[in-house]
Amino acid sequence: MPDWDLLITDANIATMRSGAGAYGTIENAALAVAAGRIAWVGPMSELPAGSADETRSAHGRWLSPALIDCHTHLVFAGDRAAEFEQRLNGATYEEIARAGGGIRSTVSATRQADQSLLIESARPRIEALVREGVATIEIKSGYGLDLDTELAMLDAARTLGEQYDAAVVTTFLGAHSVPAEFDGRTDAYIDYLISDVLPVVHERRLADAVDAYCESIAFSAEQVARLFESAAALGIPVKLHADQLSDCGGAELAASFNALSADHLEYASPAGVRALADAGSVAVLLPGPFLTLGEERAPPMEMLREHGVPMAIATDCNPGTSPICSLRLAMKLATSLFQLTPEECLAGVTRNASRALGLADDRGTLEEGKRADIAEWDINHPRELTYWAGLNQLNRLTINGKTMEKDS
């Protein structure tokens, strides 16, 4: 007979398994956990005989995979509320960036902060996500733009992953912007990242992926390609901030390197969408910056659907263009701004978000063998997770088989 650490009975389960019907639903179901993994899931009527160290009834509540925020910049110092006000008074993102604001202002504050400050300032943000049912969080660097600060940011993110039960996935985003000391020498900065920074990041195992910002105010496709070639030579997966403000061929570039994901994509071309589909890359949609920047051109949703490109949703939590610490709010915004359905939204923060991090074999659906990251919701149907804003229906969160205290 099987022995389990935890058995949850009397549940309705949104497994989010692909091809298993709407939401992958199993009604009147049970789920068993052993050694941090899902050992069994299915209808109560088919539950095998066995014993569990803990058995609890969900009393008809819904279980879903715990949520995954697959694109954040939540380790940084300072804030940019003043720039937010400037944009509301008519300044554009590009104007602020070219005047030395934007990313550069956060770079200045982050370079002046020590690692303990970076960790402490990130705590409220990571805790806000976990309170809403998030169990895996991607954190990018990119506000250092020099060796020491980029390492400090990545190390701070790794430390947060050790201090919290939520898993942290780290991404090296040294090619986020050109720092002031490299003004007019963008190619030289890419050379510096390739020769001086990326090898140390790799040697210290501080990054699970490499990212870059391919845009007219940042780096060209050719410059990013050089960085990605170096990442590929080291065996590090890549992802890309692509086609947010203009069509820079970002989607095609991401696909050419079999990127885990291409993120933003407001200006992605039909050829870019087809390339993403062929490469199996995930489109990460970011309604937070779309809202904050007052953008008018949404990602090409119908083309993404038509070509079967998997779509994820993330907060893009950052101090400049997406000061949002709620993945549930990002889901809600995705329905109104991008016309995603509630089921597409839940898939976007579970199954497809795990794929965007290269973790699809490990989490993102509730099925046997997957990591036991389970959210228990006080809802009547999973569609309510995108229907409500400002209402947290999370009853319990289990991460890696460990049930979190409700006030954690």
FENHUQUI-V556405 format. One line per field, one symbol per residue. ss: DSSP state (a for helix, b for strand, c for the rest). psi: psi as a letter, one per 30 degrees, with the letter a starting at -180 (. if undefined). burial: 1 if it has 16 or more other C-alpha atoms within 10 Angstrom, else 0. Layout:
ss = ???
psi = ???
burial = ???
//
This chain:
ss = cbbbbbbbbbbbbbcccccccaaabbbbbbbbbbccbbbbbbbaaacccbbbbbbbbccccbbbbcbbbcccccccccccaaaaaaaaccccaaaaaaccccaaaaaaaaaaccaaaaaaaaaaaaaaaaaccbbbbbbbccccccaaaaaaaaaaaaaaaaacccbbbbbbbbbccccaaacccaaaaaaaaaaaaaaaaaacccccbbbbbbccccbcaaaaaaaaaaaaacccbbcbbbcccccccaaaaaaaccccbbbbcccccaaaaaaaaaaccbbbbcaaaaaaccccccccaaaaaaccccbbbccccbcccbccccaaaaaaaaaaaacccaaaaaaaccaaaaaaccccccccccccccbccbbbbccccccaaaaccccccbbbbbbccbbccccc
psi = kkklekkklhlkkjfgkkgglkghkjlhllkkkkhgljfkkakefgklkllkekkkkfhglkklkllkjgjlhfjllalheeeeeeefgfkleeeeefggbbeeeeeeeeefkleeeeeeffeeeeeeeefggkfkkkklaggegleeeeeeeeeeeeeeffflfkkkkkkjhehelklefgkgheeeeeeeeeefeeeeeeeghfkflklljjlfgckleeeeeeeeeeeeffgklllkjkhefljggeeeeeefghkelkkdgegkleeeeeeeeefglkjjkifeeeeefhlfjllieeeeeeggkkklklfhjlfefiikhjeeeeeeeeeeefhkleeeeeefgdefeeefgggffflfljlkflkijkkkkilfkfffffekkgjjgkelkkkhfkkkkfg.
burial = 000111111111111110000011111111111101111111110000000100000101111111111111111111010011001000001001100011111111011010100110110011001111111111111111111011111111110110001111111111111110000001101100110011001100011111111110011110111011011000011111111111111111111011111111111110011111101111111111110110000111100100011111111111111111111111111110110111111111111111111101011111111111111111100100110000000111111111100000
//
